[in-house]
Amino acid sequence: MFNILSVALKIALASLLCGALLSAFDLSAAEMLARVGMTPEHIAELVRKAFAWALPNMVLGSMIIVPLWAIAYMLRPPRG
């Protein structure tokens, strides 16, 4: 658990420093996206499409995985 928080903190700090550096050069996220031919609205639409595709597949997969996990958990030998 501590490793996950440590990695998240390092990523947040690196992102903050990188953002401050880009801001010092008067670059914004909208400008960076425009240079690669994207818009914030297009990215939001891609995220919505990805979520609309992933959610039904996750539910369908969990209908198999969760019962199998529960059976395997119940059949484990007792600890201690």
C-alpha positions as CSV (number, residue, x, y, z in Angstrom):
1,M,0.0,0.0,0.0
2,F,2.8,2.4,0.9
3,N,4.5,1.7,-2.5
4,I,1.4,2.7,-4.4
5,L,1.2,6.0,-2.5
6,S,4.9,6.6,-2.9
7,V,4.6,6.2,-6.7
8,A,1.5,8.3,-6.9
9,L,3.3,11.1,-4.9
10,K,6.3,10.9,-7.2
11,I,4.2,11.1,-10.3
12,A,2.2,14.1,-8.9
13,L,5.4,15.9,-8.0
14,A,7.0,15.2,-11.4
15,S,3.8,16.4,-13.1
16,L,3.8,19.6,-11.1
17,L,7.4,20.4,-11.9
18,C,6.9,19.6,-15.6
19,G,3.7,21.8,-15.7
20,A,5.5,24.6,-14.0
21,L,8.3,24.4,-16.5
22,L,5.9,24.4,-19.5
23,S,4.0,27.3,-17.9
24,A,7.3,29.2,-17.7
25,F,7.6,28.9,-21.5
26,D,4.0,30.1,-21.9
27,L,2.6,26.8,-23.1
28,S,-0.8,25.6,-22.1
29,A,-2.5,22.3,-22.3
30,A,-4.9,23.6,-25.0
31,E,-2.0,24.7,-27.2
32,M,-0.2,21.4,-26.8
33,L,-3.3,19.5,-27.8
34,A,-3.9,21.8,-30.8
35,R,-0.4,21.1,-32.0
36,V,-1.1,17.3,-32.2
37,G,-4.6,17.9,-33.7
38,M,-6.7,17.2,-30.6
39,T,-9.2,19.3,-28.6
40,P,-10.3,18.8,-25.1
41,E,-13.8,18.0,-26.4
42,H,-12.4,15.3,-28.6
43,I,-10.4,13.7,-25.7
44,A,-13.6,13.8,-23.5
45,E,-15.5,12.0,-26.3
46,L,-12.8,9.4,-26.6
47,V,-12.9,8.8,-22.8
48,R,-16.7,8.5,-22.9
49,K,-16.5,6.0,-25.8
50,A,-13.8,4.0,-23.9
51,F,-16.0,3.9,-20.8
52,A,-19.1,2.9,-22.8
53,W,-17.1,0.0,-24.3
54,A,-15.3,-1.1,-21.1
55,L,-18.2,-1.1,-18.6
56,P,-20.4,-3.7,-20.3
57,N,-17.3,-5.9,-20.9
58,M,-16.2,-5.6,-17.2
59,V,-19.7,-6.5,-16.0
60,L,-19.8,-9.5,-18.4
61,G,-16.4,-10.7,-17.3
62,S,-17.1,-10.3,-13.6
63,M,-20.1,-12.6,-14.0
64,I,-17.6,-15.4,-14.5
65,I,-14.6,-14.2,-12.6
66,V,-16.3,-13.3,-9.3
67,P,-18.0,-16.7,-8.7
68,L,-14.8,-18.6,-9.7
69,W,-12.8,-16.5,-7.3
70,A,-15.4,-17.1,-4.5
71,I,-15.3,-20.8,-5.1
72,A,-11.5,-20.8,-5.1
73,Y,-11.4,-18.7,-1.9
74,M,-13.8,-21.1,-0.1
75,L,-11.8,-24.2,-1.1
76,R,-8.5,-22.9,0.2
77,P,-7.0,-24.7,3.1
78,P,-7.5,-22.9,6.5
79,R,-4.7,-20.7,7.7
80,G,-2.9,-21.1,11.0
